[in-house]
Amino acid sequence: MRFTLPRDIYHGKGSIEVLKTFTGKKAMVCVGGGSMKRFGFLDKVVGYLKEAGMKVEVFEGIESDPSVDTVMKGADAMLKFEPDWIVAMGGGSPIDAAKAMWIKYEYPDTTFEDMCKVFGLPKLRRKAHFCAISSTSGTATEVTAFSIITDYKKGIKFPIADFEITPDVAIVDPALAETMPKKLVAHTGMDAITHAIEAYVSTAHCDYTDPLAIFAINMIQNDLVGSYNGDMAKRDSMHNAQCLAGMAFSNALLGIVHSMAHKTGAVFGDYGAHIIHGAANAMYLPKVIAFNAKNPEAKKRYGVIADHMKLGGKNDDEKVSLLIKTLRKMNDDLNIPHGIKNYGADSYPTEKGFVPEDVFLKRLPDIAKNAISDACTGSNPRQPTQKEMEELLKCCYYDTEVNF
């Protein structure tokens, strides 16, 4: 077994200043849509790197749920500029995109299909080292061996998974997270608790990942709703909590909540329904817990989670039920719907969301098939059949009980 993290993790307010101590000749800064520029963080990062004596080029405009096309454009820019540091800042999207660009920069002949071979990448760091600076409190991609890239032609999100893309340096500066809009706090926070819970019950969990997962769950339970409601001390704490959850799942891997979220995120894009990753996780997590709890070992471990959360319950069945109830209450407190049919509605459950029922049902067999083949499915404690995955997705659409 292997446990891998960035060599250095700098944390606490003002920790981005460490960039001025980096040694190198050229740095490519990869950034998203504009919030980092608007709040002055991009200028600070560029300034610190220049203070370190580097030439700096910025690749900006990386979209949410970055595309294969964006990855190829960024890699081309790197091949022209030839950086020895890649510095990615922002939420999961720019950091994930920069990780994939890094692979293509180091190995220009690599195809996107090559990148998606699970734990099959060649050695990186022949040309550049990688620093990730997170501005959202959810994906934890600053400490993980994962990147999620969307192939919009197929309507599918593909995870790239390899310890080679674990960043060399992670900077977890809560000042950046304080700028998040409220909805982003909710979605990223539920992404983080999903990471921690899936890591704890994963078939690849170990003594090194369990404490990180449990501690993150406790922090998120205590701090997420308060962070959502504007408590900046809790917002700062959530930035650390999501990073701990990331350390856990990067090594313990994930489960079918993520498999389903990856395969439903972009597939309804033609109906204006891009299901945001954290919201998908929030909707699916209680259903998957009910499904996985039919596995005795998973049920026992969900019971341990409930005990650490001090939820009560006389036996594991009661504890699983209380855990599901608690997570559903968190969704209510964060204004996240419980089912796909209500996703995108201004008011639920009185209004329907973006995804029409007939469209969902027509695409269901393919979504289920793709979810089963997702890289996250292998470490789920209960392996679903095609029929079970279809039924589980239906429960997630209609918000009905999982009793199989």
C-alpha positions as CSV (number, residue, x, y, z in Angstrom):
1,M,0.0,0.0,0.0
2,R,1.1,3.6,-0.6
3,F,0.3,6.9,1.1
4,T,1.3,10.0,-0.8
5,L,0.9,13.7,-0.1
6,P,2.5,16.9,-1.4
7,R,6.1,17.3,0.0
8,D,5.1,20.7,1.5
9,I,1.8,22.0,2.6
10,Y,1.7,25.6,3.7
11,H,-1.4,26.7,5.6
12,G,-2.8,29.7,7.4
13,K,-3.7,33.2,6.4
14,G,-1.0,34.9,4.3
15,S,0.6,31.6,3.4
16,I,0.7,32.4,-0.3
17,E,3.6,34.7,0.5
18,V,5.8,31.5,0.6
19,L,5.9,31.8,-3.3
20,K,8.6,34.5,-3.0
21,T,11.0,31.8,-1.6
22,F,10.6,29.4,-4.7
23,T,13.6,28.9,-6.9
24,G,13.2,28.6,-10.7
25,K,13.4,30.6,-13.9
26,K,9.8,30.6,-15.3
27,A,6.4,30.1,-13.8
28,M,3.1,29.6,-15.6
29,V,0.1,30.6,-13.4
30,C,-3.1,28.9,-14.3
31,V,-6.3,30.5,-13.1
32,G,-10.0,30.5,-13.7
33,G,-12.8,33.0,-14.4
34,G,-11.8,36.2,-12.6
35,S,-12.5,36.0,-8.8
36,M,-8.8,35.6,-8.1
37,K,-8.0,38.6,-10.2
38,R,-11.0,40.6,-8.8
39,F,-9.9,40.1,-5.2
40,G,-6.3,40.8,-5.9
41,F,-4.9,37.3,-5.2
42,L,-3.7,36.8,-8.8
43,D,-1.6,40.1,-8.6
44,K,-0.1,38.9,-5.3
45,V,0.9,35.5,-6.7
46,V,2.4,37.0,-9.8
47,G,4.2,39.6,-7.6
48,Y,5.6,37.0,-5.2
49,L,6.9,34.8,-8.1
50,K,8.6,37.8,-9.7
51,E,10.1,38.7,-6.3
52,A,11.6,35.1,-6.4
53,G,13.3,36.1,-9.7
54,M,11.0,34.3,-12.1
55,K,9.5,35.3,-15.5
56,V,5.8,34.8,-15.2
57,E,3.1,34.1,-17.7
58,V,-0.6,33.8,-16.9
59,F,-3.0,31.3,-18.5
60,E,-6.5,32.5,-17.5
61,G,-10.1,31.9,-18.2
62,I,-10.2,28.2,-17.3
63,E,-13.9,27.3,-17.1
64,S,-15.8,25.4,-14.5
65,D,-15.6,21.7,-15.3
66,P,-12.7,22.2,-17.7
67,S,-12.8,20.7,-21.1
68,V,-10.3,18.6,-23.0
69,D,-9.9,21.6,-25.4
70,T,-8.9,23.9,-22.6
71,V,-6.3,21.3,-21.4
72,M,-4.8,21.1,-24.9
73,K,-4.7,24.9,-25.3
74,G,-3.0,25.3,-21.9
75,A,-0.4,22.6,-22.7
76,D,0.4,24.4,-26.0
77,A,1.0,27.6,-24.0
78,M,3.3,25.7,-21.7
79,L,5.2,24.2,-24.5
80,K,5.9,27.7,-25.9
81,F,6.7,29.3,-22.6
82,E,8.7,26.3,-21.1
83,P,8.0,26.9,-17.3
84,D,9.8,25.0,-14.6
85,W,7.0,25.8,-12.2
86,I,3.3,25.4,-12.8
87,V,1.3,27.3,-10.3
88,A,-2.5,26.6,-10.4
89,M,-4.8,28.7,-8.3
90,G,-8.5,28.8,-7.7
91,G,-11.1,26.1,-7.2
92,G,-10.9,22.5,-8.4
93,S,-11.4,23.4,-12.0
94,P,-8.2,25.4,-12.8
95,I,-6.1,23.1,-10.6
96,D,-7.5,20.0,-12.3
97,A,-7.0,21.5,-15.7
98,A,-3.4,22.5,-14.9
99,K,-2.6,19.0,-13.7
100,A,-3.8,17.6,-17.1
101,M,-1.9,20.3,-18.9
102,W,1.2,19.4,-17.0
103,I,1.0,15.8,-18.3
104,K,0.7,17.0,-21.9
105,Y,3.5,19.5,-21.4
106,E,5.9,16.8,-20.1
107,Y,4.8,14.3,-22.7
108,P,3.5,16.2,-25.8
109,D,2.5,12.9,-27.6
110,T,0.2,11.8,-24.8
111,T,-3.5,11.7,-25.8
112,F,-6.4,12.4,-23.4
113,E,-7.2,8.7,-23.6
114,D,-3.7,7.9,-22.4
115,M,-4.1,10.3,-19.4
116,C,-7.3,8.4,-18.3
117,K,-5.5,5.1,-17.8
118,V,-5.8,4.7,-14.0
119,F,-2.5,4.9,-12.3
120,G,-0.8,4.5,-15.7
121,L,1.1,7.8,-16.2
122,P,4.8,8.1,-16.8
123,K,7.1,9.9,-14.4
124,L,6.5,13.7,-14.3
125,R,8.8,16.5,-13.1
126,R,11.3,16.2,-16.0
127,K,10.3,19.8,-17.0
128,A,8.3,21.4,-14.2
129,H,7.2,21.1,-10.6
130,F,3.6,21.9,-9.6
131,C,2.2,24.2,-6.9
132,A,-1.6,24.3,-6.2
133,I,-3.3,27.1,-4.3
134,S,-6.9,26.3,-3.4
135,S,-9.6,29.0,-3.2
136,T,-12.6,26.8,-2.5
137,S,-13.2,24.4,0.4
138,G,-14.2,21.2,-1.3
139,T,-12.3,19.4,-4.0
140,A,-8.9,19.3,-2.1
141,T,-7.3,18.8,-5.5
142,E,-4.3,20.7,-4.1
143,V,-3.3,17.5,-2.2
144,T,-4.8,14.7,-4.4
145,A,-3.7,12.4,-7.1
146,F,-6.8,13.2,-9.1
147,S,-8.0,15.5,-11.8
148,I,-11.5,15.6,-13.4
149,I,-11.8,16.7,-17.0
150,T,-15.0,16.9,-19.0
151,D,-15.3,15.5,-22.6
152,Y,-18.3,17.7,-23.7
153,K,-18.6,15.7,-27.0
154,K,-19.5,12.6,-24.9
155,G,-21.1,14.5,-22.1
156,I,-18.9,12.6,-19.6
157,K,-16.5,13.7,-16.9
158,F,-13.4,11.6,-16.8
159,P,-11.2,11.2,-13.7
160,I,-7.4,11.2,-14.2
161,A,-5.9,9.2,-11.3
162,D,-2.2,8.8,-10.6
163,F,0.1,9.7,-7.8
164,E,2.4,11.4,-10.3
165,I,-0.1,14.4,-10.4
166,T,-0.1,14.9,-6.7
167,P,1.2,18.5,-6.4
168,D,4.7,19.1,-5.0
169,V,3.5,22.1,-3.0
170,A,0.0,22.8,-1.7
171,I,-0.9,26.3,-0.3
172,V,-4.1,26.3,1.9
173,D,-4.6,30.0,2.6
174,P,-8.1,30.6,4.1
175,A,-8.1,34.2,3.0
176,L,-8.9,33.0,-0.5
177,A,-11.8,30.9,0.7
178,E,-13.4,33.9,2.4
179,T,-14.3,35.3,-1.0
180,M,-16.6,32.3,-2.0
181,P,-20.2,33.0,-2.8
182,K,-22.8,31.3,-0.5
183,K,-23.9,28.6,-3.0
184,L,-20.3,27.6,-3.6
185,V,-19.7,27.2,0.1
186,A,-22.7,24.8,0.2
187,H,-21.7,22.7,-2.8
188,T,-18.0,22.5,-2.0
189,G,-18.7,21.7,1.6
190,M,-20.9,18.7,0.7
191,D,-18.2,17.6,-1.7
192,A,-15.8,17.6,1.2
193,I,-18.0,15.5,3.5
194,T,-18.6,13.1,0.7
195,H,-14.9,12.7,0.2
196,A,-14.4,11.9,3.9
197,I,-17.3,9.5,4.2
198,E,-16.5,7.6,1.0
199,A,-12.8,7.4,2.0
200,Y,-13.7,5.9,5.4
201,V,-15.9,3.1,3.9
202,S,-13.7,2.5,0.8
203,T,-12.2,-0.9,0.4
204,A,-8.8,0.8,0.1
205,H,-9.0,2.6,3.5
206,C,-6.2,2.0,6.0
207,D,-4.8,3.2,9.3
208,Y,-3.3,6.2,7.7
209,T,-6.5,7.4,6.0
210,D,-9.1,6.7,8.7
211,P,-8.0,9.3,11.2
212,L,-7.9,12.0,8.5
213,A,-11.4,11.1,7.3
214,I,-13.0,11.0,10.7
215,F,-11.4,14.2,11.9
216,A,-12.6,16.0,8.7
217,I,-16.1,14.7,9.1
218,N,-16.2,16.1,12.7
219,M,-14.9,19.5,11.5
220,I,-17.4,19.7,8.6
221,Q,-20.3,18.7,10.9
222,N,-19.3,21.5,13.2
223,D,-18.4,24.2,10.7
224,L,-20.1,23.9,7.3
225,V,-23.5,25.3,8.0
226,G,-22.0,28.2,10.1
227,S,-19.5,28.9,7.2
228,Y,-22.5,29.0,4.8
229,N,-24.2,31.5,7.0
230,G,-21.2,33.8,7.1
231,D,-19.1,32.8,10.1
232,M,-15.6,33.5,8.8
233,A,-13.8,31.6,11.6
234,K,-15.8,28.5,10.5
235,R,-15.1,29.3,6.9
236,D,-11.3,29.3,7.7
237,S,-11.8,26.0,9.5
238,M,-13.6,24.4,6.6
239,H,-10.6,25.2,4.4
240,N,-8.5,22.9,6.6
241,A,-11.2,20.3,6.9
242,Q,-11.6,19.8,3.2
243,C,-7.9,19.5,2.8
244,L,-7.8,16.7,5.4
245,A,-10.6,15.0,3.6
246,G,-8.6,15.3,0.4
247,M,-5.6,13.7,2.1
248,A,-7.8,10.8,3.1
249,F,-9.5,10.1,-0.2
250,S,-6.4,10.6,-2.4
251,N,-5.0,7.5,-0.7
252,A,-8.2,5.6,0.3
253,L,-10.0,6.4,-3.0
254,L,-13.7,7.0,-3.3
255,G,-16.9,5.2,-4.2
256,I,-20.1,5.3,-6.3
257,V,-21.4,8.7,-5.1
258,H,-18.5,10.1,-7.2
259,S,-19.0,7.6,-10.0
260,M,-22.7,8.8,-10.4
261,A,-21.8,12.5,-10.0
262,H,-19.1,12.2,-12.7
263,K,-21.6,10.6,-15.1
264,T,-24.6,12.8,-14.5
265,G,-22.7,16.1,-14.2
266,A,-22.6,17.0,-17.9
267,V,-24.9,14.5,-19.6
268,F,-28.0,16.8,-19.4
269,G,-26.1,19.9,-20.6
270,D,-28.4,20.2,-23.6
271,Y,-31.2,20.9,-21.2
272,G,-29.3,23.7,-19.4
273,A,-28.8,21.2,-16.5
274,H,-25.1,21.1,-15.7
275,I,-25.4,19.3,-12.3
276,I,-22.7,21.0,-10.1
277,H,-20.4,18.3,-8.7
278,G,-20.9,19.1,-5.0
279,A,-24.7,19.3,-5.4
280,A,-24.7,16.0,-7.1
281,N,-22.7,14.4,-4.3
282,A,-25.0,16.0,-1.7
283,M,-28.1,14.5,-3.4
284,Y,-26.7,11.1,-4.0
285,L,-24.7,10.5,-0.7
286,P,-27.7,9.6,1.5
287,K,-29.0,7.1,-1.1
288,V,-25.6,5.5,-1.6
289,I,-25.2,5.1,2.2
290,A,-28.5,3.2,2.3
291,F,-27.4,1.0,-0.7
292,N,-23.9,0.3,0.7
293,A,-25.2,-0.4,4.2
294,K,-26.5,-3.8,2.9
295,N,-22.7,-4.7,3.0
296,P,-22.0,-5.7,6.7
297,E,-18.5,-4.1,6.8
298,A,-19.8,-0.8,5.3
299,K,-22.7,-0.7,7.7
300,K,-20.4,-1.2,10.7
301,R,-18.1,1.7,9.4
302,Y,-21.1,4.0,8.8
303,G,-22.0,3.2,12.5
304,V,-18.5,4.3,13.6
305,I,-19.0,7.6,11.7
306,A,-22.3,8.1,13.4
307,D,-20.7,7.5,16.8
308,H,-18.0,10.0,16.1
309,M,-20.7,12.5,15.1
310,K,-22.5,11.7,18.4
311,L,-25.8,11.0,16.6
312,G,-27.0,8.2,18.9
313,G,-28.6,4.9,17.9
314,K,-28.7,1.6,19.7
315,N,-27.4,-0.5,16.8
316,D,-25.8,0.0,13.4
317,D,-29.2,0.0,11.6
318,E,-30.3,2.9,13.7
319,K,-26.9,4.7,13.4
320,V,-27.1,4.4,9.5
321,S,-30.6,5.8,9.6
322,L,-29.5,8.7,11.8
323,L,-26.5,9.4,9.6
324,I,-28.7,9.6,6.5
325,K,-31.2,11.9,8.4
326,T,-28.3,14.2,9.5
327,L,-26.9,14.5,5.9
328,R,-30.4,15.3,4.6
329,K,-30.8,18.0,7.2
330,M,-27.5,19.5,6.1
331,N,-28.8,19.6,2.6
332,D,-31.9,21.4,3.8
333,D,-29.8,23.9,5.8
334,L,-27.7,24.5,2.7
335,N,-30.7,24.8,0.3
336,I,-29.7,21.8,-1.8
337,P,-32.5,19.6,-3.1
338,H,-32.8,15.9,-2.4
339,G,-33.5,14.7,-6.0
340,I,-32.4,15.4,-9.6
341,K,-36.0,16.2,-10.5
342,N,-35.9,19.3,-8.3
343,Y,-32.4,20.3,-9.3
344,G,-32.3,23.8,-10.7
345,A,-35.8,24.7,-9.4
346,D,-36.0,28.1,-7.6
347,S,-38.4,26.4,-5.1
348,Y,-38.6,22.7,-4.4
349,P,-40.3,20.4,-4.0
350,T,-43.1,22.5,-5.5
351,E,-41.3,23.1,-8.8
352,K,-39.6,20.7,-11.2
353,G,-35.9,21.2,-12.1
354,F,-33.9,21.2,-15.3
355,V,-34.0,17.5,-16.1
356,P,-37.2,16.2,-17.7
357,E,-38.3,12.8,-16.5
358,D,-38.6,11.3,-20.0
359,V,-35.0,12.4,-20.9
360,F,-33.7,11.0,-17.6
361,L,-35.3,7.7,-18.2
362,K,-34.1,7.5,-21.8
363,R,-30.5,8.2,-20.9
364,L,-30.6,6.1,-17.7
365,P,-29.1,2.8,-19.0
366,D,-26.1,4.6,-20.5
367,I,-25.6,6.7,-17.4
368,A,-25.7,3.6,-15.2
369,K,-23.3,1.7,-17.5
370,N,-20.8,4.7,-17.5
371,A,-21.1,5.1,-13.7
372,I,-20.2,1.4,-13.2
373,S,-17.1,1.7,-15.4
374,D,-16.0,4.9,-13.6
375,A,-12.6,4.8,-11.9
376,C,-14.2,5.4,-8.5
377,T,-16.5,2.3,-8.6
378,G,-13.8,-0.3,-7.9
379,S,-13.2,0.8,-4.3
380,N,-16.9,1.1,-3.4
381,P,-17.8,-1.4,-0.6
382,R,-20.7,-2.9,-2.6
383,Q,-20.4,-3.5,-6.3
384,P,-23.7,-2.6,-8.1
385,T,-25.1,-4.5,-11.1
386,Q,-26.4,-2.6,-14.1
387,K,-30.0,-3.1,-12.8
388,E,-29.0,-1.9,-9.2
389,M,-27.2,1.2,-10.6
390,E,-30.3,2.1,-12.7
391,E,-32.6,1.6,-9.6
392,L,-30.2,3.7,-7.5
393,L,-30.1,6.5,-10.0
394,K,-33.9,6.4,-10.1
395,C,-34.0,6.8,-6.3
396,C,-31.7,9.8,-6.8
397,Y,-34.0,11.3,-9.4
398,Y,-37.3,10.8,-7.6
399,D,-35.9,11.1,-4.0
400,T,-37.3,7.7,-3.0
401,E,-36.1,5.1,-0.4
402,V,-33.3,2.7,-1.3
403,N,-34.5,-0.7,-0.1
404,F,-32.5,-3.2,-2.3
